[in-house]
Amino acid sequence: MEHSAPDPMGAQVALLGARMLERAGELADEMVERIRAAVPVYRSGDVITVAELRRTCLANIDFVFGPMGHAPALASPESRDNGRRRAQAGVPLTAVMEAYRVSARFLWESLAEPAATGEVAPEAALRAASEMWLVLDTFTQEMADGYREEVTSQTLSREAERSAVLQALLEGRLGDADIYEAADILRLPAQGPYVVVAAQVLEPGRHAFARAEGLLRPLGVASAWRLLHDAEVGIARLPGAHPRVAALADALEAATEGHIGISPRYPDLRGTAEALKLARIALRGAYDGQRVTVFDRDPLAVAAAGAPQVMRTVARATLGTLDQVTDRDRALLLDTFGAWLDADGSADRAAAALFCHPNTVRHRLRRLQDHTGRSLSQPRELAELTLAFEIDRRITDPAH
């Protein structure tokens, strides 16, 4: 039967470790004082009590010196749990790491003292130091891993809570007593004005905006978002005494290729479910030529999208006679009419936009009047023709 060769140096190192363990209580008390002096968050005892800190110090001393001279520990469940507890208590990771550095310096000083006084051979002290630093690296890494695991778990839990609260708001399922708590969870001001944004997602499960909250924060807009199967929906709180939606709309339009609908402003989160309905109507009113529709800024677009089947019937009744011309002529007449509307009824400005003569614009408009039987000089008939035009260009837009 073979026996492993004796390890005299290992025996000296083990003896040194045992001597350090005999002083564990004394070392723990001194370590606590050094940590509290160096790291302010531990000083008051409000976040981490002195008793809890001492218990952790004792555990670390045992973890470092217990296996010394034998087999250094390669895992530290206690340190991992300690990291989780510090994260739960809200101690910053930088403060926890500083406390571990203070502890490591103190333990090294305590271990070097017997070598300095000649109580142990320098070789034994050097080997003990190597083992100690290996163990310190292990439990520092385990602590950091445990801390990050807890932070990740808390983050996921908070996001799940935010998502559930936001969904309840969007569905109108929160009672009056829950509104202020909901605002706190969503990190929104308790009072408006708010708007709801409904943004087209180009593929199921794909965000319309990369980071909507961060996108709007520089504008002073606080927001909370939820990705649904067909749209990304957000509640945005507008800033200032006289908030305007224009800056919000511009920022959102620049951040996505899809269409966006924005509800009217509303003062209280209890109005979120109704605002979502209006935002979705506004979203249906958007098209490639006007990718953002603001409900109370674009009434014609909203009317065109309000009841899709009814609106299609209205458009056919008004523009149906254009079926008598070719598709090219139909598009030419309606594009000219749209340019004339955008030019506030000016044939000259419409002609400049279309790169043609003003008389060409007037001729096309007369043809449109002849085919539809509606006069552009009669306000009611002009309104009917304009509404039909708004409906038609959304029907023919590929996104619709």
Buried (B, 14 or more C-beta within 10 A) or exposed (E): EEEEEEEEBBEBBBBBBEBBBEEBEEBBBBBBEBBBEBBEBBEEEEBBEBEBBBBBBBBBBBBBBBBBBEEBBEEBEBBBBBBBBBBEBEBEBEBBBBBBBBBBEBBBEBBBEBBEEEEBBEEBBBBBBEBBBEBBEBBBBBBBBBBBBBBEEEEEEEEEEBBEBBEBBBEEEBEEEBBEEBBEBBEBBEEBBBBBBBBBBEEEEEBBBEEBBEBBEEBEBBBBBBBEEEBBBBBBBBBEEEBEBEBBBEBBBEBBEBBBBBBBBBEEBBBBBBBBEBBBBBBBBBBBEBBBBBBBBBBBBBBBBBEBEEBBEBBBEBBEBBEEBEEEBBBBBBBBBBBBBEBEEBBEBBBBBBEBEBEBBBBBBEBBBEBBEBEBEEEEBBEBBBBBBBBBBBBEBEEB
